[in-house]
Amino acid sequence: MSTAPASPASADRPFTGILFMLGFCVLAPLGDGMAKLLGPHVLLATLVFSRFAVQTAILAPWVARRKQSLLASPGTRRLIWGRTVLHITGMTMMFAGLRYLPLADALAIAFVMPFLLLLLGWFFMGEVVGPQRLIACAVGFAGTLLVIQPNFANVGLPALLPLGVAVTFALFMLVTRRLLPRIDPVRLQAVSGLQATILTGLAVLVFAPQQTWPEAGTLLLLIAMGLVGTLAHLAMTWSLAFAPASTLAPMQYLEIPFGTAIGWLMFRDLPNGLAAAGICITVAAGLYVIVRERNLSRNPGPRAPA
């Protein structure tokens, strides 16, 4: 899952942007499904390394052809390294959680992130958050707890891993917001991907020094997972070049039904009644926050916090 940063004000092809966002909503859970499929056969460190290695193999030549540097500039170096560590941490927790949880449930729990992002923006960046949005956050958290409860009863503490993903990626998005005015998004992903490949490669050497080369089928699936994950994030980036974030943000919740469908097709997993109710509550609260933000942006001017 991911949250869209702000899009350029000059965007004037919303249908194209919506198509790219639709592609993201299909590709992102598909990549997670591949990671879940690989989980029993590949060490976690190798799984995360493969995801970033493929991203680097795709984006590094692209950035080099544009004659851009793959080294972070002094003014952004610390932020990009921090963003990279957060990205690795969040992805590791997500892939670990998928070993225990149905795909749809893991995605739904992680979708508490927009509420965390709202609260973190209020706490760290002084953004205005009024009582109605705070109530929506509380309702969204309650829906997430309904999804967590049956999973916690079945698998224990691993059910909380997607919650850790939500916290990590909320911080990841705050750092990304700070960086986007200073660096091209594709170059940012290439630089961060290279850094992550180096760090996770070292992790593989430390934690799996005797690991054997994967079989051909497993290797192809690892490459496909990295390719799908990279294309998903590129689709997100391109969608923002054509449509405003306020148009695209509600579409991100399509990840959950697509994730449910992919989870059923690949693993025959479906949320139980309590988890399904929690998913509906979380989605409804999230859409309320998005609609509220859109209405406020369309009617600028002094007002009480909403």
C-alpha positions as CSV (number, residue, x, y, z in Angstrom):
1,M,0.0,0.0,0.0
2,S,1.0,3.6,-0.5
3,T,-0.4,7.1,0.0
4,A,-0.3,9.7,-2.8
5,P,1.7,12.9,-2.3
6,A,0.5,16.1,-3.8
7,S,0.3,16.3,-7.6
8,P,1.2,19.2,-9.9
9,A,-1.3,22.0,-10.2
10,S,-1.0,21.8,-13.9
11,A,-2.4,18.3,-14.2
12,D,-5.3,18.3,-16.7
13,R,-5.8,14.7,-17.8
14,P,-7.6,13.1,-14.9
15,F,-8.8,10.0,-16.8
16,T,-5.2,9.1,-17.6
17,G,-4.3,9.6,-14.0
18,I,-7.2,7.4,-12.9
19,L,-6.1,4.6,-15.2
20,F,-2.6,4.7,-13.8
21,M,-3.9,4.7,-10.2
22,L,-6.2,1.7,-11.2
23,G,-3.0,0.0,-12.4
24,F,-1.4,0.7,-9.0
25,C,-4.3,-0.7,-7.1
26,V,-4.1,-4.0,-9.1
27,L,-0.3,-4.3,-9.2
28,A,0.5,-3.4,-5.5
29,P,-1.6,-6.3,-4.0
30,L,-0.5,-8.6,-6.8
31,G,3.1,-8.0,-5.8
32,D,2.2,-8.6,-2.1
33,G,0.5,-11.9,-3.2
34,M,3.7,-13.0,-4.9
35,A,5.6,-12.2,-1.8
36,K,3.1,-14.3,0.3
37,L,3.5,-17.2,-2.2
38,L,7.3,-17.0,-1.9
39,G,7.3,-16.7,1.9
40,P,7.5,-20.5,2.7
41,H,10.3,-21.0,0.2
42,V,12.6,-18.0,0.5
43,L,14.2,-16.4,3.5
44,L,12.7,-13.0,4.5
45,A,16.0,-11.2,4.0
46,T,16.3,-12.6,0.5
47,L,12.8,-11.7,-0.3
48,V,13.2,-8.0,0.6
49,F,16.6,-7.9,-1.1
50,S,15.1,-9.2,-4.3
51,R,12.4,-6.6,-4.3
52,F,14.9,-3.7,-4.1
53,A,17.5,-5.3,-6.4
54,V,14.9,-5.5,-9.2
55,Q,13.8,-2.0,-8.6
56,T,17.4,-0.8,-8.9
57,A,18.0,-2.8,-12.0
58,I,15.1,-1.1,-13.7
59,L,15.4,2.4,-12.4
60,A,19.2,2.9,-12.2
61,P,19.8,2.7,-16.0
62,W,16.7,4.9,-16.6
63,V,18.1,7.6,-14.3
64,A,21.6,7.3,-15.8
65,R,20.2,7.8,-19.3
66,R,18.6,11.0,-18.0
67,K,22.1,12.0,-16.8
68,Q,21.0,12.2,-13.2
69,S,23.2,11.1,-10.3
70,L,22.4,8.0,-8.2
71,L,24.1,9.7,-5.3
72,A,22.1,11.7,-2.8
73,S,23.0,15.4,-2.7
74,P,24.3,16.8,0.7
75,G,21.1,18.6,1.3
76,T,18.9,15.5,1.1
77,R,21.3,12.7,2.1
78,R,20.1,12.2,5.7
79,L,16.5,12.3,4.7
80,I,16.9,9.8,1.8
81,W,18.8,7.4,4.0
82,G,16.1,7.7,6.7
83,R,13.4,7.1,4.1
84,T,15.3,4.1,2.8
85,V,15.5,2.6,6.3
86,L,11.8,3.2,6.8
87,H,11.0,1.6,3.5
88,I,13.1,-1.5,4.3
89,T,11.5,-1.8,7.7
90,G,7.9,-1.4,6.5
91,M,8.4,-3.9,3.6
92,T,10.1,-6.4,5.9
93,M,7.2,-6.3,8.3
94,M,4.6,-6.5,5.5
95,F,6.3,-9.6,4.0
96,A,6.6,-11.2,7.4
97,G,3.0,-10.5,8.2
98,L,1.8,-12.0,4.9
99,R,3.3,-15.3,6.1
100,Y,0.6,-15.5,8.7
101,L,-2.3,-13.4,7.6
102,P,-4.8,-13.4,4.6
103,L,-3.8,-10.8,2.0
104,A,-7.0,-8.8,2.4
105,D,-6.7,-8.6,6.2
106,A,-3.0,-7.5,6.1
107,L,-3.9,-4.8,3.6
108,A,-6.9,-3.6,5.6
109,I,-4.9,-3.4,8.8
110,A,-2.1,-1.4,7.1
111,F,-4.7,1.0,5.7
112,V,-4.9,2.6,9.2
113,M,-1.9,4.5,7.8
114,P,-3.9,7.5,6.4
115,F,-5.3,8.2,9.9
116,L,-1.8,7.9,11.4
117,L,-0.5,10.3,8.7
118,L,-3.2,12.8,9.6
119,L,-2.2,12.7,13.2
120,L,1.5,12.8,12.6
121,G,1.1,15.7,10.3
122,W,-0.8,17.5,13.1
123,F,1.8,16.6,15.7
124,F,5.0,17.1,13.8
125,M,4.1,19.6,11.0
126,G,1.5,21.7,12.7
127,E,-1.2,20.8,10.2
128,V,-4.8,21.6,11.3
129,V,-6.9,18.6,12.3
130,G,-10.3,19.3,13.8
131,P,-12.7,17.2,15.9
132,Q,-14.6,15.7,12.9
133,R,-11.4,14.3,11.4
134,L,-10.2,13.1,14.8
135,I,-13.5,11.2,15.2
136,A,-13.0,9.7,11.8
137,C,-9.5,8.6,12.8
138,A,-11.0,7.0,16.0
139,V,-13.6,5.1,13.9
140,G,-11.0,4.0,11.4
141,F,-8.8,2.6,14.3
142,A,-11.9,0.8,15.7
143,G,-12.5,-0.8,12.3
144,T,-8.8,-1.9,12.2
145,L,-9.1,-3.5,15.6
146,L,-12.1,-5.5,14.3
147,V,-9.8,-6.9,11.6
148,I,-6.9,-7.5,14.0
149,Q,-9.0,-9.3,16.7
150,P,-9.8,-12.6,14.8
151,N,-6.3,-12.7,13.3
152,F,-4.7,-12.1,16.7
153,A,-6.8,-15.0,18.1
154,N,-5.5,-17.2,15.3
155,V,-1.8,-16.3,15.0
156,G,-1.0,-14.1,18.0
157,L,1.5,-11.2,17.8
158,P,2.2,-11.5,14.0
159,A,-1.3,-10.1,13.5
160,L,0.2,-6.8,14.7
161,L,2.9,-6.6,12.0
162,P,0.7,-4.8,9.4
163,L,0.0,-2.2,12.2
164,G,3.8,-1.7,12.4
165,V,3.7,-1.3,8.6
166,A,1.1,1.5,8.9
167,V,3.2,3.4,11.5
168,T,6.4,3.0,9.5
169,F,4.9,4.0,6.2
170,A,3.2,7.0,7.8
171,L,6.6,8.2,8.8
172,F,7.9,7.2,5.4
173,M,5.3,9.5,3.7
174,L,6.2,12.4,6.0
175,V,9.8,12.2,4.9
176,T,8.8,11.8,1.3
177,R,6.7,15.0,1.6
178,R,9.8,16.8,2.7
179,L,11.9,15.4,-0.1
180,L,9.7,15.8,-3.2
181,P,10.2,19.5,-3.6
182,R,14.0,18.9,-3.8
183,I,14.3,15.8,-5.9
184,D,12.6,14.2,-9.0
185,P,10.4,11.3,-7.8
186,V,11.8,8.7,-10.2
187,R,15.4,9.6,-9.2
188,L,14.3,9.5,-5.5
189,Q,13.1,5.9,-6.0
190,A,16.3,4.9,-7.9
191,V,18.6,6.4,-5.2
192,S,16.6,4.9,-2.4
193,G,16.4,1.6,-4.2
194,L,20.1,1.4,-4.6
195,Q,20.7,2.2,-1.0
196,A,18.1,-0.4,0.0
197,T,19.8,-3.0,-2.2
198,I,23.1,-2.4,-0.5
199,L,21.7,-2.6,3.0
200,T,19.5,-5.7,2.3
201,G,22.4,-7.3,0.4
202,L,24.5,-7.0,3.5
203,A,21.6,-8.4,5.6
204,V,21.5,-11.5,3.3
205,L,25.3,-12.0,3.7
206,V,25.0,-11.8,7.5
207,F,21.8,-13.8,8.1
208,A,22.0,-16.2,5.2
209,P,25.6,-16.7,4.3
210,Q,25.1,-20.4,3.3
211,Q,22.0,-19.8,1.3
212,T,21.8,-21.7,-2.0
213,W,20.8,-20.2,-5.3
214,P,17.0,-20.4,-5.7
215,E,15.5,-22.8,-8.3
216,A,14.6,-21.4,-11.7
217,G,10.9,-21.2,-10.9
218,T,11.5,-19.4,-7.6
219,L,14.0,-17.0,-9.2
220,L,11.6,-16.1,-11.9
221,L,8.9,-15.4,-9.3
222,L,11.3,-13.2,-7.3
223,I,12.1,-11.2,-10.4
224,A,8.4,-10.9,-11.2
225,M,7.6,-9.8,-7.7
226,G,10.2,-7.0,-7.9
227,L,9.0,-6.0,-11.4
228,V,5.4,-5.8,-10.3
229,G,6.3,-3.9,-7.2
230,T,8.4,-1.4,-9.1
231,L,5.7,-0.9,-11.8
232,A,3.1,-0.3,-9.1
233,H,5.1,2.6,-7.6
234,L,5.9,4.0,-11.1
235,A,2.1,3.8,-11.9
236,M,1.5,5.8,-8.7
237,T,4.1,8.4,-9.6
238,W,2.7,8.7,-13.2
239,S,-0.9,9.0,-12.0
240,L,0.1,12.1,-10.0
241,A,1.5,13.7,-13.2
242,F,-2.0,13.7,-14.7
243,A,-4.5,14.1,-11.9
244,P,-4.7,15.8,-8.5
245,A,-4.2,13.8,-5.3
246,S,-7.8,14.7,-4.2
247,T,-9.1,12.8,-7.3
248,L,-6.8,9.8,-6.9
249,A,-6.8,9.3,-3.1
250,P,-10.3,7.6,-2.8
251,M,-9.2,5.1,-5.5
252,Q,-6.4,3.8,-3.3
253,Y,-9.1,1.9,-1.2
254,L,-9.6,-0.3,-4.3
255,E,-6.5,-2.0,-3.2
256,I,-8.6,-3.8,-0.5
257,P,-11.2,-5.4,-2.9
258,F,-8.5,-6.2,-5.4
259,G,-6.4,-7.7,-2.6
260,T,-9.4,-9.7,-1.5
261,A,-9.9,-11.1,-5.0
262,I,-6.2,-11.8,-5.5
263,G,-6.0,-13.5,-2.0
264,W,-9.0,-15.7,-2.9
265,L,-7.6,-16.6,-6.4
266,M,-4.1,-17.4,-5.1
267,F,-4.8,-18.8,-1.6
268,R,-8.6,-19.2,-1.3
269,D,-8.4,-16.8,1.6
270,L,-11.4,-14.6,2.5
271,P,-11.9,-12.3,5.6
272,N,-14.3,-13.7,8.2
273,G,-17.5,-11.8,9.2
274,L,-15.9,-9.7,11.9
275,A,-12.9,-8.8,9.8
276,A,-15.1,-7.9,6.8
277,A,-17.1,-5.6,9.0
278,G,-13.9,-4.0,10.2
279,I,-12.7,-3.5,6.6
280,C,-16.0,-1.8,5.7
281,I,-15.7,0.6,8.7
282,T,-12.0,1.4,7.9
283,V,-12.8,2.1,4.3
284,A,-15.8,4.3,5.2
285,A,-13.9,6.3,7.7
286,G,-11.0,6.8,5.3
287,L,-13.3,7.9,2.5
288,Y,-14.9,10.4,4.9
289,V,-11.5,11.9,5.7
290,I,-10.7,12.2,2.0
291,V,-14.0,13.8,1.1
292,R,-13.6,16.2,4.0
293,E,-10.2,17.2,2.8
294,R,-11.4,17.7,-0.7
295,N,-14.3,19.9,0.4
296,L,-12.0,22.0,2.5
297,S,-9.5,22.5,-0.4
298,R,-12.3,23.6,-2.7
299,N,-13.6,26.2,-0.2
300,P,-10.4,28.0,1.1
301,G,-10.7,30.7,3.7
302,P,-10.8,31.1,7.5
303,R,-12.8,28.4,9.2
304,A,-12.8,26.4,12.4
305,P,-10.7,23.2,12.2
306,A,-12.8,20.3,10.7
